[in-house]
Amino acid sequence: MKIEDLNQEIKKCKKCRLAETRINALCGEGDLNAKIMLIAQAPGKNEDREGKMFIGPSGKVLDELLEEISIEREAVYMTNLVKCMLPKYRKPKRDEIEICGDYLDREIELIDPEVLALLGYFATRYLFDEYGIPLPPKESQYGKLFLAGDRKIIPLQHPAAVLYDDSIKKEMVKNYRKLKILSVDCKWYPVCPMKTFYERGKL
């Protein structure tokens, strides 16, 4: 299957109740060869209306964060765990996560990124369950690197968090900056004495 085929399947999806209230089922977008995949929870009102990722207030924050860490938006691939807007921004239901989780699993397989950046609780919980990683307390997971085979997984605060508490932005920038580090190949890695610690997820 190609990503275009998967996207067509997502756009036409009517497997759950969310098809009755959405305008657009959002496909992922960005560099199909990206090292980094950003995975958020679900589209918001602006994204649902326009059919594009991160164009609302949280999208503006994300753009500022990416600029701060010198990563171009076009260089990453971004998607959602749940492909349709959740009515009144409620929490996703189990069956909605299971249905859309299948789409996400196939997206990850097709894009094959090295780094999965998980934005928010539900995306983090879903991928941790998928990869058999124990879910740590929320306050201790942000910015920490977890390994699952060849994948590097890093939970991050959702950009929308800044809209409610601007005081956390400095900490968010610090955590997001790790994406830049993970996106650059180190020529010394094969002989680095810290390699063992890194592979065990200790760094």
C-alpha positions in Angstrom: 0.0 0.0 0.0 1.1 3.6 -0.7 0.5 6.6 1.6 -1.9 8.0 -1.1 -4.1 4.9 -0.9 -4.1 5.0 2.9 -5.1 8.7 2.8 -8.0 8.0 0.5 -9.2 5.3 2.9 -9.0 7.8 5.8 -10.9 10.5 4.0 -13.7 8.2 3.2 -13.8 6.5 6.6 -17.2 6.0 8.2 -16.3 3.3 10.7 -17.4 5.3 13.8 -19.7 8.1 15.0 -17.2 10.8 14.3 -18.0 10.6 10.6 -21.4 12.1 11.4 -20.0 15.3 13.0 -16.7 16.0 11.2 -16.1 18.1 8.1 -12.8 16.5 7.1 -11.1 13.3 8.2 -7.5 14.6 8.4 -4.6 12.7 6.8 -1.0 13.2 7.8 1.1 15.8 6.0 4.7 16.7 5.5 7.9 15.0 4.3 7.2 11.4 3.4 10.9 10.7 4.1 11.0 12.5 7.4 13.1 11.3 10.3 10.6 12.8 12.7 6.9 12.1 13.0 4.8 14.3 15.2 1.7 12.6 16.5 -1.0 14.7 18.2 -4.4 13.6 19.6 -7.0 14.9 17.1 -7.8 17.8 14.8 -9.3 21.0 16.2 -12.0 23.2 14.8 -9.8 25.1 12.3 -8.1 21.9 11.1 -11.5 20.2 10.7 -12.8 23.1 8.6 -9.7 23.5 6.4 -8.5 19.9 6.2 -5.0 20.8 7.2 -2.8 20.0 10.2 -1.9 22.5 13.0 -3.4 25.7 11.5 -5.2 27.0 14.6 -3.8 28.7 17.7 -1.8 25.6 18.7 -0.4 25.5 15.1 1.0 28.9 15.6 2.7 27.8 18.9 4.1 24.7 17.1 5.5 26.9 14.3 7.2 29.1 16.9 8.6 26.0 18.7 10.0 24.6 15.5 11.5 27.9 14.5 13.1 28.1 18.0 14.8 24.8 17.5 15.7 25.4 13.8 13.6 22.6 12.3 11.5 23.4 9.3 7.9 22.4 9.4 8.2 20.9 6.0 11.0 18.6 7.2 8.8 16.6 9.6 5.7 14.5 9.1 2.7 15.3 11.3 -0.4 13.4 12.0 -3.1 12.6 14.6 -4.0 9.5 16.6 -7.7 10.3 15.9 -8.4 11.5 12.4 -11.6 13.4 13.0 -12.5 16.3 15.3 -13.9 15.2 18.7 -17.2 17.0 19.4 -16.8 19.7 22.0 -13.1 18.6 22.3 -14.1 15.6 24.4 -11.8 12.7 25.1 -11.6 10.0 22.4 -13.5 6.8 23.1 -11.9 3.4 23.1 -13.4 2.3 19.7 -12.4 5.5 18.1 -8.9 5.0 19.2 -8.8 1.4 18.0 -10.2 2.3 14.6 -7.9 5.3 14.0 -5.0 3.5 15.7 -5.0 1.1 12.8 -4.6 4.0 10.4 -1.8 5.4 12.5 0.0 2.0 12.7 0.0 1.9 8.9 1.2 5.5 8.6 4.1 4.8 10.8 4.9 1.7 8.8 4.8 3.6 5.5 6.7 6.7 6.6 9.1 4.7 8.7 10.4 7.6 10.8 13.3 7.2 13.3 11.7 9.4 15.9 8.1 9.4 17.1 7.3 12.7 18.9 4.1 12.1 20.9 2.1 15.2 21.7 -0.4 14.7 24.5 -1.6 11.9 26.8 -3.7 9.8 24.4 -1.2 9.6 21.6 1.5 8.7 24.2 -0.6 6.1 25.9 -1.6 4.5 22.6 2.0 4.2 21.3 3.4 3.1 24.6 0.8 0.3 24.7 1.7 -0.6 21.1 5.4 -0.9 21.8 5.0 -2.5 25.2 6.5 0.4 27.2 5.3 1.0 30.7 3.6 4.5 30.9 5.5 6.7 33.4 3.8 9.5 35.3 3.0 12.4 33.0 5.2 14.9 34.7 8.3 12.6 34.3 7.8 11.5 30.7 8.1 14.8 28.8 11.4 15.2 27.0 12.6 11.7 28.0 13.8 9.3 25.3 12.4 5.8 25.1 13.5 3.1 22.7 11.4 0.5 20.9 13.5 -1.4 18.5 14.9 1.0 15.9 12.4 3.7 16.9 13.2 6.6 19.2 10.1 7.7 21.1 9.9 11.1 22.9 6.7 12.4 24.6 6.3 16.2 24.4 3.8 18.7 25.7 1.2 19.5 23.2 1.7 23.0 21.8 -1.9 23.9 23.0 -0.6 23.6 26.6 1.1 27.0 26.2 -2.2 28.6 25.4 -3.3 27.8 29.0 -0.1 28.4 30.8 2.6 30.5 29.1 5.0 29.9 32.0 5.8 26.4 30.7 7.1 27.6 27.3 10.7 27.8 28.4 10.6 24.1 29.5 8.8 23.1 26.3 11.5 24.7 24.2 14.1 22.7 26.2 12.2 19.5 25.5 11.5 20.2 21.9 15.1 21.0 21.3 15.9 17.4 21.8 14.1 16.8 18.4 16.9 18.7 16.7 19.5 16.6 18.5 17.7 13.4 17.5 17.4 14.6 13.8 21.2 14.9 13.3 23.3 11.8 12.8 26.5 11.8 14.9 29.5 10.4 13.0 31.1 9.3 16.3 28.0 7.3 17.5 29.4 3.8 16.5 32.4 4.3 18.8 30.9 6.6 21.4 31.4 5.4 25.0 27.8 6.7 25.8 26.3 4.5 23.1 25.4 1.7 25.5 23.5 4.1 27.8 21.7 5.7 24.9 20.6 2.3 23.5 19.2 1.5 26.9 17.2 4.7 27.0 19.3 6.1 29.8 20.1 9.4 28.0 
